[in-house]
Amino acid sequence: MNTELQERSTVDEKLDAVEERLPALPAAVFRLQRTVAERTLSSVGDAAGAVKGSMCAANRAAATALKTVTGTAEWVANRTFNTASTGTKTLVGQTKAQAKIAGDAVVEEINDLADSAADSAENASEAITDAVNATEAELDETPVGSGPYESWTKEELYARAQELDIDGRSTMTKDDLVVALRAA
């Protein structure tokens, strides 16, 4: 900046020397032109300063807006999380309460059924005996494990897998059991 002032001072000195050598009228016009140039330069400098100030203010406003938007987004995210968390806790609590109510109702129903079953145990025993006899008669008529494995029930396939001591049979699906039995 100091060099700039020195250069301007040197230019002013040279212009003053030129102005002194001019006749009166051209010197006055020259002086007027210098004054206009200095004021124009000063106005341009002021305008540049104003633009710089506006740009700084805009930059500060943008930074403030960014902080505001970021803060708001963070608040919204936290609020959403808290709302979801509260909703989840409420849902879990309601589910537990409904499960307890349903469990109590099931226990009561089981107790009622147990009382009723004890009253009619003799009749039930006869009905069960009759049903077992009928089922045995049906089973005697139906050959177990006849036909392709696909027509067998999963229980029949599992029983055969037990006979052949196939590993992992308890976790197998019906299709898995068919494949394992064919491979055995």
Secondary structure, DSSP 8 states (H G I E B T S, - for coil): -HHHHHHHHHHHHHHHHHHHHS-HHHHHHHHHHHHHHHHHHHHHHHHHHHHHHHHHHHHHHHHHHHHHHHHHHHHHHHHHHHHHHHHHHHHHHHHHHHHHHHHHHHHHHHHHHHHHHHHTHHHHHHHHHHHHHHHHHHHHHS-TT-S-GGGS-HHHHHHHHHHTT-TTGGG--HHHHHHHHHH-
